[in-house]
């Protein structure tokens, strides 16, 4: 065996022994629990941020729909008022024209 292979085998044996000792002492388990807990906290934070963005987008969408309904109602009312005003103005102009023709 070449020296690099012997070094790899020795490093693997040392690593396996270290993991075995850590497993027996409970430190490996404690470390795994801490990593899992940190991952869960990170997932909760991301989920909360995502929910906030979704809520804000829904609010913006609802406000845009509300504004569109308002704009449509105003346009409809303006059209009705415009017809009345045009009829009044037309009658006034026609009446003024008839007086001028006399």
NUROKOL-469512 format. One record per residue (C-alpha): residue number from 1; residue in three letters; z, x, y. Coordinates in steps of 0.02 Angstrom, whole numbers, padded with zeros to 5 digits. Layout:
// NUROKOL-469512
{num NUM, residuo ALA, z Z, x X, y Y}
...
This chain:
// NUROKOL-469512
{num 1, residuo UNK, z 00000, x 00000, y 00000}
{num 2, residuo UNK, z -00038, x 00059, y 00174}
{num 3, residuo UNK, z 00099, x 00083, y 00302}
{num 4, residuo UNK, z 00046, x -00069, y 00410}
{num 5, residuo UNK, z 00059, x -00179, y 00255}
{num 6, residuo UNK, z 00231, x -00113, y 00215}
{num 7, residuo UNK, z 00285, x -00147, y 00395}
{num 8, residuo UNK, z 00220, x -00326, y 00385}
{num 9, residuo UNK, z 00311, x -00357, y 00220}
{num 10, residuo UNK, z 00471, x -00284, y 00292}
{num 11, residuo UNK, z 00456, x -00387, y 00451}
{num 12, residuo UNK, z 00427, x -00544, y 00346}
{num 13, residuo UNK, z 00580, x -00507, y 00241}
{num 14, residuo UNK, z 00686, x -00479, y 00396}
{num 15, residuo UNK, z 00622, x -00639, y 00475}
{num 16, residuo UNK, z 00656, x -00738, y 00315}
{num 17, residuo UNK, z 00831, x -00666, y 00306}
{num 18, residuo UNK, z 00864, x -00709, y 00489}
{num 19, residuo UNK, z 00804, x -00887, y 00464}
{num 20, residuo UNK, z 00912, x -00901, y 00309}
{num 21, residuo UNK, z 01066, x -00840, y 00403}
{num 22, residuo UNK, z 01031, x -00953, y 00551}
{num 23, residuo UNK, z 01008, x -01100, y 00433}
{num 24, residuo UNK, z 01174, x -01066, y 00348}
{num 25, residuo UNK, z 01267, x -01047, y 00512}
{num 26, residuo UNK, z 01196, x -01209, y 00583}
{num 27, residuo UNK, z 01121, x -01122, y 00734}
{num 28, residuo UNK, z 00944, x -01160, y 00676}
{num 29, residuo UNK, z 00988, x -01343, y 00659}
{num 30, residuo UNK, z 01073, x -01345, y 00829}
{num 31, residuo UNK, z 00922, x -01261, y 00908}
{num 32, residuo UNK, z 00804, x -01385, y 00827}
{num 33, residuo UNK, z 00910, x -01530, y 00890}
{num 34, residuo UNK, z 00910, x -01459, y 01067}
{num 35, residuo UNK, z 00721, x -01436, y 01064}
{num 36, residuo UNK, z 00696, x -01613, y 00998}
{num 37, residuo UNK, z 00813, x -01684, y 01131}
{num 38, residuo UNK, z 00722, x -01589, y 01268}
{num 39, residuo UNK, z 00557, x -01656, y 01202}
{num 40, residuo UNK, z 00625, x -01834, y 01204}
{num 41, residuo UNK, z 00687, x -01814, y 01383}
{num 42, residuo UNK, z 00517, x -01748, y 01436}
{num 43, residuo UNK, z 00431, x -01894, y 01350}
{num 44, residuo UNK, z 00546, x -02018, y 01437}
{num 45, residuo UNK, z 00511, x -01937, y 01606}
{num 46, residuo UNK, z 00323, x -01945, y 01578}
{num 47, residuo UNK, z 00336, x -02125, y 01519}
{num 48, residuo UNK, z 00436, x -02174, y 01674}
{num 49, residuo UNK, z 00312, x -02089, y 01790}
{num 50, residuo UNK, z 00166, x -02171, y 01701}
{num 51, residuo UNK, z 00249, x -02342, y 01714}
{num 52, residuo UNK, z 00279, x -02317, y 01900}
{num 53, residuo UNK, z 00096, x -02275, y 01927}
{num 54, residuo UNK, z 00042, x -02427, y 01825}
{num 55, residuo UNK, z 00160, x -02541, y 01923}
{num 56, residuo UNK, z 00095, x -02476, y 02089}
{num 57, residuo UNK, z -00086, x -02500, y 02032}
{num 58, residuo UNK, z -00046, x -02679, y 01980}
{num 59, residuo UNK, z 00035, x -02712, y 02150}
{num 60, residuo UNK, z -00117, x -02643, y 02241}
{num 61, residuo UNK, z -00233, x -02748, y 02133}
{num 62, residuo UNK, z -00132, x -02907, y 02163}
{num 63, residuo UNK, z -00131, x -02875, y 02351}
{num 64, residuo UNK, z -00320, x -02847, y 02351}
{num 65, residuo UNK, z -00346, x -03012, y 02258}
{num 66, residuo UNK, z -00230, x -03101, y 02381}
{num 67, residuo UNK, z -00324, x -03029, y 02529}
{num 68, residuo UNK, z -00491, x -03080, y 02452}
{num 69, residuo UNK, z -00428, x -03260, y 02433}
{num 70, residuo UNK, z -00368, x -03260, y 02614}
{num 71, residuo UNK, z -00534, x -03192, y 02676}
{num 72, residuo UNK, z -00631, x -03323, y 02578}
{num 73, residuo UNK, z -00523, x -03465, y 02646}
{num 74, residuo UNK, z -00539, x -03402, y 02825}
{num 75, residuo UNK, z -00728, x -03386, y 02807}
{num 76, residuo UNK, z -00738, x -03564, y 02740}
{num 77, residuo UNK, z -00634, x -03633, y 02884}
{num 78, residuo UNK, z -00732, x -03535, y 03013}
{num 79, residuo UNK, z -00894, x -03605, y 02942}
{num 80, residuo UNK, z -00826, x -03783, y 02960}
{num 81, residuo UNK, z -00764, x -03752, y 03137}
{num 82, residuo UNK, z -00928, x -03668, y 03184}
{num 83, residuo UNK, z -01026, x -03824, y 03132}
{num 84, residuo UNK, z -00916, x -03933, y 03241}
{num 85, residuo UNK, z -00931, x -03815, y 03389}
{num 86, residuo UNK, z -01120, x -03803, y 03369}
{num 87, residuo UNK, z -01134, x -03992, y 03367}
{num 88, residuo UNK, z -01028, x -04007, y 03524}
{num 89, residuo UNK, z -01123, x -03869, y 03616}
{num 90, residuo UNK, z -01291, x -03940, y 03563}
{num 91, residuo UNK, z -01241, x -04111, y 03627}
{num 92, residuo UNK, z -01182, x -04037, y 03792}
{num 93, residuo UNK, z -01342, x -03938, y 03816}
{num 94, residuo UNK, z -01451, x -04086, y 03768}
{num 95, residuo UNK, z -01354, x -04196, y 03889}
{num 96, residuo UNK, z -01368, x -04066, y 04027}
{num 97, residuo UNK, z -01554, x -04048, y 03992}
{num 98, residuo UNK, z -01579, x -04236, y 04002}
{num 99, residuo UNK, z -01490, x -04241, y 04171}
{num 100, residuo UNK, z -01598, x -04097, y 04234}
{num 101, residuo UNK, z -01756, x -04185, y 04178}
{num 102, residuo UNK, z -01715, x -04341, y 04280}
